[in-house]
Amino acid sequence: MNKKIFYFVLLIMSVTFFSACSDDDDPAPTISEEVAGTYKGDLNVKIPDMGAEQTTLQKIILSKSGEGQVKLELNDFAFSINGNTEILLGKIEVDNVPISKNGDTYNLAETSIEGYKLANGTITANIKVSGTIVGKKADLKIDVTEATAVGNVFVTFNGNKMDADNEKTEALIKSMTIDSKIVTAQPVVSDNNITFYISESASTEDLKALKPVFEISEGATIDPASGSTVDFSANNVTFMVTAEDGIHKTKYTVTWLNSQLYDFENWKKIGNYTDPTGWASCNIAVNFIIAVNDIDFNGPYPVNPTTDAKSGKSAIEMVSLDTKGGTIMGTTVPKITAATAYLGKFDMLAGLSGDALKTTKFGVEYAKKPLKVKGFYKYKAGEVFYDNETISTTEKDSLAISAVLYEIETTKESLDGHDIYTSDKIVAKKMFASAETKTEYTPFELVLDYEKEYDPAKKYKFAIILSSSKNGAAYKAAAGSTLIVDDIEVFAE
């Protein structure tokens, strides 16, 4: 073969071989792909306008959104006010953040979004993100500024890239059982509250020796541990479930009751105020008014224990307060806040839409047919009655004590301030109202009027509602109206 032809063939073969090998090689990752992943570490949140700061374990996700760009995601973003009023803002997502590399350092360029919607659209804010990544360590900043009714929230994150983001996030108690002769009805889990009943003969030593057993989410842990001896003698025992990821946590309060007697002997401390065990109150709303500081009101709280009891050590005292009026997050703050306590829960987030009546979720799950509610009360109406912010010389305040039984399809369903007395789901109800002054304990009795037939195969919730100002939900009340109640007893079949 001609030498020139031979060398030409070798050249063609070598080029072809090189090209084939090159086609088989994986392309080099871009800088966006190099930093992509889940980072886990400390999330520090500062809210200067409220004087609040907290650090929690959290994750931030970076993913490629384009050449030289990443998307930053922070899920389940929340912070607490005064350590107990939690504001859940939800998800922060900023796309197309420019990224560059200088040596071993990746730089996320400052990127802003105006008018970002948080808390299901009830809060508007401006978002600005920036940061650096060196190796697997990320140092990021998220500024949430001009947030509706909150002001500025400054977030810093220091975390490391996870090898795999496959940790479970569920943190739930699925069931609780107690093997003891003093437990007359096994614990029932309802939202974040668990209630069980004990016999009247149960002693303090009996309550100190209980060993609750829990079924919880896979991979989660619970404190105190399942099967350990727990002292229930003081009631209101808190259990914390932590998901496998160490971030998602759910707090449960476990309470015992003596049959269906509500004697207001047991109270739970929640930050700066106390609520009667098993009951919700308007204290959390007043706590939020105090915490935000947009309104010139600094306390006291409307619902408190009192030693002026019919029996035992304490009763519940409810005093309607002058909370000055105004608005917070678009929600009207009444001139007079009616003191209210009820079986159910208070949903702060539901009120961020500007509709305060949605915050009251009335009722607890009830598996019996209630017939009547009895108890004792004292009452004195306040002297100056307000119709919204206008003084009325023709109206006088009055108390209201009511009981309502209604149907539900799921345990998450609740009637609120809009429909607790008007819904077509109501099966039975009764209200007692009076403006008459009572300086001595006076008995009351509510015999429920059944509007529908009770069906034991259906699901129900039952609410007892106590208020020192009957029409407080309509912003009609008098400051100083005081209702004291003790020894409420529910009779059912």
C-alpha positions as CSV (number, residue, x, y, z in Angstrom):
1,M,0.0,0.0,0.0
2,N,1.2,3.5,-0.7
3,K,2.6,5.0,2.4
4,K,0.6,8.3,1.9
5,I,-2.6,6.3,1.6
6,F,-1.7,4.2,4.7
7,Y,-1.1,7.3,6.9
8,F,-4.3,8.9,5.6
9,V,-6.3,5.8,6.6
10,L,-4.7,5.8,10.1
11,L,-5.6,9.5,10.5
12,I,-9.2,8.9,9.6
13,M,-9.4,5.9,12.0
14,S,-7.9,7.9,14.9
15,V,-10.3,10.8,14.3
16,T,-13.3,8.5,14.1
17,F,-12.2,6.6,17.3
18,F,-11.7,9.9,19.2
19,S,-15.1,11.2,18.1
20,A,-16.8,8.0,19.2
21,C,-15.2,8.1,22.6
22,S,-16.1,11.7,23.0
23,D,-19.8,11.0,22.2
24,D,-19.9,8.3,25.0
25,D,-18.5,10.7,27.7
26,D,-21.1,12.4,30.0
27,P,-21.1,16.2,29.6
28,A,-19.6,18.2,32.4
29,P,-22.2,19.4,34.9
30,T,-23.0,23.1,34.9
31,I,-22.6,25.3,38.0
32,S,-26.3,25.2,38.5
33,E,-26.3,21.4,38.6
34,E,-23.2,21.4,40.9
35,V,-25.0,23.3,43.6
36,A,-28.4,21.7,43.1
37,G,-29.7,19.7,46.1
38,T,-31.3,19.9,49.6
39,Y,-29.4,21.8,52.3
40,K,-30.2,21.2,55.9
41,G,-29.2,23.5,58.8
42,D,-30.0,26.4,61.1
43,L,-32.6,28.9,60.0
44,N,-32.4,32.1,62.1
45,V,-35.4,34.5,61.9
46,K,-35.4,38.0,63.3
47,I,-38.5,40.3,63.4
48,P,-37.2,43.6,64.6
49,D,-40.6,45.3,64.8
50,M,-41.8,42.7,67.3
51,G,-38.5,42.2,69.1
52,A,-38.5,38.5,68.2
53,E,-35.8,36.1,67.2
54,Q,-35.7,32.3,66.9
55,T,-33.5,29.6,65.3
56,T,-34.9,26.3,64.0
57,L,-33.7,23.3,62.0
58,Q,-34.9,23.7,58.4
59,K,-34.2,22.7,54.8
60,I,-33.7,24.9,51.7
61,I,-33.8,23.4,48.2
62,L,-31.8,24.6,45.3
63,S,-32.5,23.3,41.8
64,K,-31.4,24.2,38.3
65,S,-33.8,26.6,36.6
66,G,-31.7,27.6,33.6
67,E,-28.1,28.0,32.4
68,G,-26.3,29.8,35.3
69,Q,-29.6,30.0,37.3
70,V,-31.1,28.3,40.2
71,K,-34.5,28.2,42.0
72,L,-34.5,28.6,45.8
73,E,-37.3,27.0,47.8
74,L,-38.1,27.3,51.6
75,N,-41.1,25.3,52.5
76,D,-43.3,25.5,55.7
77,F,-41.8,28.9,56.7
78,A,-43.2,30.0,60.1
79,F,-42.2,32.0,63.1
80,S,-43.6,32.5,66.6
81,I,-44.6,35.6,68.5
82,N,-43.9,35.6,72.3
83,G,-43.1,31.9,71.9
84,N,-46.7,30.7,71.5
85,T,-48.6,32.5,68.7
86,E,-47.3,30.8,65.5
87,I,-47.7,32.6,62.2
88,L,-47.4,30.2,59.2
89,L,-46.3,32.1,56.1
90,G,-46.0,29.0,53.9
91,K,-43.7,28.6,50.9
92,I,-41.1,31.1,49.7
93,E,-39.9,30.3,46.1
94,V,-37.6,32.5,44.1
95,D,-36.8,31.3,40.5
96,N,-34.1,32.3,38.1
97,V,-31.5,33.4,40.7
98,P,-28.2,34.0,38.8
99,I,-25.3,32.0,40.0
100,S,-21.5,32.4,39.3
101,K,-18.4,30.6,40.4
102,N,-15.2,32.2,41.7
103,G,-12.6,29.6,42.6
104,D,-14.3,27.3,45.1
105,T,-17.1,29.7,45.9
106,Y,-20.5,29.8,44.2
107,N,-22.3,33.2,44.4
108,L,-26.1,33.6,44.3
109,A,-26.7,37.1,43.0
110,E,-29.1,39.3,44.9
111,T,-32.6,38.6,43.4
112,S,-35.9,40.4,44.4
113,I,-39.6,39.8,44.0
114,E,-42.1,42.5,44.8
115,G,-45.7,41.8,46.0
116,Y,-45.1,38.2,46.9
117,K,-48.1,36.4,48.4
118,L,-47.7,34.5,51.7
119,A,-50.1,32.8,54.1
120,N,-52.5,31.7,51.4
121,G,-52.5,35.2,49.9
122,T,-53.4,37.1,53.1
123,I,-50.0,38.6,53.5
124,T,-48.1,40.6,50.8
125,A,-44.3,41.2,51.1
126,N,-41.2,41.9,49.1
127,I,-38.7,39.1,48.9
128,K,-34.9,39.3,48.4
129,V,-32.5,36.4,48.4
130,S,-28.7,36.1,48.1
131,G,-25.9,33.9,49.4
132,T,-22.8,31.8,48.8
133,I,-21.9,28.1,48.7
134,V,-18.5,26.7,49.4
135,G,-18.2,23.0,49.0
136,K,-21.3,21.5,50.7
137,K,-21.8,24.5,53.0
138,A,-24.5,27.1,52.1
139,D,-24.8,30.6,53.7
140,L,-28.0,32.2,52.4
141,K,-30.0,35.3,53.2
142,I,-33.8,35.9,52.7
143,D,-35.2,39.3,53.5
144,V,-39.0,39.5,53.8
145,T,-39.7,43.3,53.9
146,E,-42.8,45.4,54.1
147,A,-44.9,42.4,55.0
148,T,-48.6,43.1,55.8
149,A,-49.0,43.8,59.5
150,V,-45.7,42.1,60.3
151,G,-43.1,44.5,59.0
152,N,-39.6,43.2,58.2
153,V,-38.5,39.6,58.7
154,F,-34.8,38.9,58.2
155,V,-33.7,35.3,57.6
156,T,-30.2,33.7,57.5
157,F,-29.6,30.1,56.8
158,N,-26.4,28.1,57.5
159,G,-26.6,24.5,56.3
160,N,-24.9,21.6,54.6
161,K,-25.9,19.7,51.4
162,M,-27.6,16.4,52.1
163,D,-26.4,13.3,50.3
164,A,-30.1,12.3,49.9
165,D,-33.3,14.0,50.9
166,N,-35.4,10.9,51.8
167,E,-36.2,11.6,55.4
168,K,-39.9,11.3,56.4
169,T,-41.7,14.5,57.4
170,E,-44.8,13.2,59.2
171,A,-45.0,13.7,62.9
172,L,-48.4,12.4,64.2
173,I,-49.8,10.4,67.1
174,K,-52.1,7.9,65.5
175,S,-53.3,6.3,68.6
176,M,-52.7,6.2,72.4
177,T,-53.7,3.5,74.9
178,I,-53.3,3.2,78.7
179,D,-53.7,-0.1,80.4
180,S,-55.0,0.9,83.9
181,K,-58.0,0.2,86.0
182,I,-58.6,3.9,86.6
183,V,-59.0,4.7,82.9
184,T,-62.7,4.4,82.2
185,A,-62.5,5.5,78.5
186,Q,-59.4,5.2,76.3
187,P,-57.7,8.3,74.9
188,V,-59.3,10.0,71.9
189,V,-57.0,11.9,69.5
190,S,-58.6,15.1,68.2
191,D,-56.3,17.5,66.3
192,N,-53.5,18.3,68.7
193,N,-55.5,17.4,71.8
194,I,-55.9,14.0,73.4
195,T,-58.5,13.3,76.1
196,F,-59.2,10.3,78.3
197,Y,-61.5,9.7,81.2
198,I,-60.7,8.4,84.7
199,S,-62.8,7.1,87.5
200,E,-63.6,9.4,90.4
201,S,-61.8,7.1,92.8
202,A,-58.4,7.6,91.0
203,S,-55.7,8.7,93.4
204,T,-52.7,11.0,92.9
205,E,-50.5,7.9,93.1
206,D,-52.5,6.2,90.4
207,L,-52.1,9.1,88.1
208,K,-48.4,9.2,88.7
209,A,-48.0,5.6,87.6
210,L,-49.7,5.6,84.1
211,K,-47.7,4.2,81.2
212,P,-49.2,5.5,77.9
213,V,-48.4,3.6,74.7
214,F,-48.4,5.4,71.4
215,E,-48.6,4.5,67.7
216,I,-46.8,7.3,65.8
217,S,-45.6,8.1,62.3
218,E,-43.0,5.8,60.8
219,G,-39.5,7.0,61.6
220,A,-40.7,9.6,64.2
221,T,-39.8,9.8,67.9
222,I,-41.9,10.9,70.8
223,D,-41.0,12.6,74.1
224,P,-41.8,11.3,76.7
225,A,-41.1,7.9,75.2
226,S,-43.9,5.4,74.5
227,G,-44.3,3.0,77.4
228,S,-42.5,5.1,79.9
229,T,-44.1,6.1,83.2
230,V,-45.6,9.6,83.0
231,D,-46.9,11.7,85.9
232,F,-50.5,12.8,85.0
233,S,-51.3,14.1,88.5
234,A,-51.1,17.7,87.4
235,N,-53.0,17.0,84.1
236,N,-52.2,18.7,80.8
237,V,-49.1,16.6,79.9
238,T,-47.4,17.7,76.7
239,F,-45.9,15.1,74.2
240,M,-43.8,16.2,71.3
241,V,-43.5,14.1,68.2
242,T,-40.5,14.8,66.0
243,A,-40.5,13.5,62.4
244,E,-37.5,11.5,61.0
245,D,-36.2,14.7,59.4
246,G,-35.8,16.4,62.8
247,I,-37.6,19.5,61.4
248,H,-41.3,18.8,61.4
249,K,-42.8,18.6,64.9
250,T,-46.2,18.3,66.4
251,K,-47.1,19.1,70.0
252,Y,-50.0,17.3,71.7
253,T,-51.6,18.1,75.0
254,V,-53.0,15.1,76.8
255,T,-55.8,15.7,79.4
256,W,-57.9,13.6,81.6
257,L,-61.4,14.3,82.8
258,N,-63.7,13.0,85.5
259,S,-66.6,11.9,83.4
260,Q,-68.4,14.9,81.9
261,L,-67.9,17.5,84.7
262,Y,-66.1,20.7,83.7
263,D,-65.1,22.2,87.1
264,F,-62.3,24.5,85.8
265,E,-59.8,23.2,88.4
266,N,-57.2,22.6,85.8
267,W,-55.6,25.3,83.6
268,K,-52.8,25.2,81.1
269,K,-50.1,27.9,80.7
270,I,-49.8,29.2,77.1
271,G,-47.0,31.8,76.9
272,N,-48.3,34.9,78.8
273,Y,-51.8,33.6,79.5
274,T,-53.7,30.6,80.8
275,D,-56.7,28.7,79.3
276,P,-58.9,26.1,81.1
277,T,-58.0,22.6,80.2
278,G,-60.0,21.3,77.3
279,W,-61.3,24.7,76.4
280,A,-60.4,27.5,73.9
281,S,-60.8,31.2,74.6
282,C,-60.4,34.6,73.2
283,N,-57.1,35.0,75.1
284,I,-55.0,34.1,72.0
285,A,-56.6,36.9,70.0
286,V,-55.9,39.4,72.7
287,N,-52.3,38.0,73.0
288,F,-51.9,38.7,69.3
289,I,-53.1,42.3,69.8
290,I,-50.6,42.8,72.5
291,A,-47.7,41.2,70.6
292,V,-48.2,43.2,67.4
293,N,-48.2,46.5,69.3
294,D,-50.1,48.4,66.6
295,I,-52.8,49.2,69.1
296,D,-52.4,50.9,72.5
297,F,-53.6,47.9,74.6
298,N,-51.3,46.1,76.9
299,G,-53.5,43.7,78.8
300,P,-54.9,42.2,81.0
301,Y,-56.3,39.0,79.4
302,P,-60.1,38.5,79.4
303,V,-60.3,34.9,80.5
304,N,-58.7,33.8,83.8
305,P,-59.1,31.4,86.7
306,T,-60.6,32.8,89.9
307,T,-60.6,31.5,93.4
308,D,-64.2,32.7,93.7
309,A,-65.4,29.1,93.1
310,K,-68.7,27.3,93.7
311,S,-66.6,24.3,94.7
312,G,-63.0,23.3,94.6
313,K,-60.1,25.7,94.1
314,S,-61.1,27.7,91.0
315,A,-63.8,28.8,88.5
316,I,-63.6,30.6,85.2
317,E,-63.9,34.4,85.1
318,M,-64.6,36.2,81.9
319,V,-64.3,40.0,81.7
320,S,-65.1,42.0,78.5
321,L,-62.2,44.4,77.8
322,D,-61.7,47.8,76.0
323,T,-59.1,46.8,73.4
324,K,-59.2,50.2,71.7
325,G,-60.4,49.2,68.2
326,G,-58.5,49.5,64.9
327,T,-57.2,46.9,62.5
328,I,-54.5,44.2,62.4
329,M,-53.7,42.5,59.1
330,G,-56.9,43.9,57.7
331,T,-58.9,42.4,60.5
332,T,-61.0,44.7,62.6
333,V,-60.2,44.8,66.3
334,P,-63.3,45.5,68.3
335,K,-63.6,48.5,70.6
336,I,-64.8,46.1,73.2
337,T,-63.5,42.5,73.1
338,A,-66.2,40.1,74.5
339,A,-64.7,37.6,76.9
340,T,-65.4,34.1,75.5
341,A,-64.6,30.5,76.3
342,Y,-65.8,27.4,74.5
343,L,-65.3,23.8,73.7
344,G,-63.3,23.8,70.4
345,K,-60.2,25.6,69.2
346,F,-59.1,29.0,68.0
347,D,-57.6,29.2,64.5
348,M,-55.4,32.3,64.2
349,L,-54.5,31.7,60.6
350,A,-58.2,31.7,59.6
351,G,-58.5,35.3,60.7
352,L,-55.7,36.6,58.5
353,S,-58.3,37.0,55.6
354,G,-59.9,39.8,57.6
355,D,-62.8,37.7,58.8
356,A,-62.4,37.3,62.6
357,L,-65.5,35.1,62.9
358,K,-63.7,32.3,61.1
359,T,-61.2,32.0,63.9
360,T,-63.6,30.3,66.3
361,K,-63.9,26.6,65.5
362,F,-66.6,25.5,67.9
363,G,-67.1,22.0,69.2
364,V,-65.3,18.8,70.1
365,E,-66.0,15.3,68.8
366,Y,-68.9,13.8,70.8
367,A,-70.1,10.2,70.7
368,K,-73.2,10.5,73.0
369,K,-76.6,12.2,72.8
370,P,-76.4,15.2,75.2
371,L,-79.7,16.0,76.9
372,K,-79.0,19.0,79.2
373,V,-76.2,21.1,80.6
374,K,-76.2,22.4,84.1
375,G,-73.9,24.7,86.1
376,F,-73.6,27.8,88.3
377,Y,-72.8,31.4,87.4
378,K,-72.4,35.0,88.7
379,Y,-72.8,38.1,86.5
380,K,-72.6,41.9,86.4
381,A,-72.9,43.9,83.2
382,G,-70.5,46.7,82.4
383,E,-71.9,50.2,82.6
384,V,-71.0,51.8,79.2
385,F,-72.3,49.8,76.3
386,Y,-70.8,50.2,72.8
387,D,-72.4,49.5,69.5
388,N,-69.2,49.1,67.6
389,E,-67.4,52.3,68.5
390,T,-70.5,54.3,69.4
391,I,-71.8,54.5,72.9
392,S,-75.4,53.4,73.2
393,T,-77.6,54.7,76.1
394,T,-80.5,52.4,75.3
395,E,-78.8,49.0,75.3
396,K,-77.4,46.9,78.1
397,D,-75.0,44.0,78.0
398,S,-76.0,40.5,78.8
399,L,-74.3,37.1,79.3
400,A,-74.8,34.1,77.0
401,I,-74.4,30.4,77.8
402,S,-75.2,28.0,75.0
403,A,-74.9,24.4,73.9
404,V,-74.9,23.2,70.3
405,L,-74.8,19.7,68.8
406,Y,-74.1,19.4,65.1
407,E,-73.3,16.8,62.4
408,I,-69.9,16.5,60.7
409,E,-68.6,14.5,57.9
410,T,-64.9,14.6,58.9
411,T,-63.2,15.5,62.2
412,K,-61.6,18.6,60.5
413,E,-65.1,20.1,60.0
414,S,-66.2,22.8,62.4
415,L,-68.9,25.5,62.6
416,D,-67.6,29.0,63.3
417,G,-68.8,32.4,64.4
418,H,-70.8,32.7,61.2
419,D,-73.0,29.7,61.5
420,I,-72.8,28.1,65.0
421,Y,-76.5,29.0,65.6
422,T,-77.8,29.0,62.0
423,S,-76.2,26.0,60.1
424,D,-78.5,23.3,58.7
425,K,-76.0,20.8,60.3
426,I,-77.3,21.7,63.7
427,V,-79.1,18.8,65.5
428,A,-79.8,20.4,68.9
429,K,-79.2,23.7,70.6
430,K,-80.1,25.9,73.6
431,M,-79.1,29.3,74.8
432,F,-79.5,31.0,78.2
433,A,-79.1,34.8,78.2
434,S,-79.6,37.3,81.0
435,A,-78.6,40.9,81.8
436,E,-79.6,40.5,85.5
437,T,-76.9,41.0,88.1
438,K,-76.1,37.9,90.2
439,T,-73.7,38.4,93.1
440,E,-74.2,34.9,94.4
441,Y,-73.8,31.6,92.5
442,T,-77.0,31.0,90.6
443,P,-77.9,27.7,88.9
444,F,-78.6,27.5,85.1
445,E,-79.9,24.6,83.1
446,L,-80.0,24.2,79.3
447,V,-82.3,21.4,78.1
448,L,-81.4,20.9,74.5
449,D,-84.1,21.3,71.9
450,Y,-83.6,18.7,69.2
451,E,-84.3,19.9,65.6
452,K,-83.3,16.6,64.0
453,E,-83.3,13.0,65.1
454,Y,-80.1,11.9,66.8
455,D,-78.4,9.0,64.9
456,P,-75.6,7.1,66.8
457,A,-74.2,6.0,63.4
458,K,-73.3,9.6,62.5
459,K,-70.5,11.8,63.6
460,Y,-71.1,14.8,65.8
461,K,-69.4,17.7,67.5
462,F,-70.7,19.3,70.7
463,A,-70.0,22.9,71.8
464,I,-70.6,24.7,75.0
465,I,-70.0,28.5,74.6
466,L,-69.7,31.0,77.5
467,S,-69.6,34.7,76.9
468,S,-69.8,37.8,79.1
469,S,-71.2,39.8,76.2
470,K,-73.9,38.0,74.2
471,N,-73.5,40.1,71.0
472,G,-69.8,40.5,71.2
473,A,-69.3,38.9,67.8
474,A,-71.2,41.8,66.4
475,Y,-68.9,44.3,68.3
476,K,-71.7,45.1,70.7
477,A,-70.5,44.9,74.3
478,A,-69.6,46.8,77.5
479,A,-66.2,46.9,79.1
480,G,-66.2,45.3,82.5
481,S,-69.1,42.9,81.9
482,T,-68.1,40.0,84.1
483,L,-69.3,36.4,84.0
484,I,-68.0,33.7,86.4
485,V,-69.0,30.1,85.8
486,D,-68.3,26.9,87.7
487,D,-69.2,23.2,87.8
488,I,-70.7,22.7,84.3
489,E,-72.1,19.2,84.1
490,V,-73.2,17.5,80.9
491,F,-75.9,14.9,81.0
492,A,-76.1,12.5,78.1
493,E,-77.5,9.1,77.0
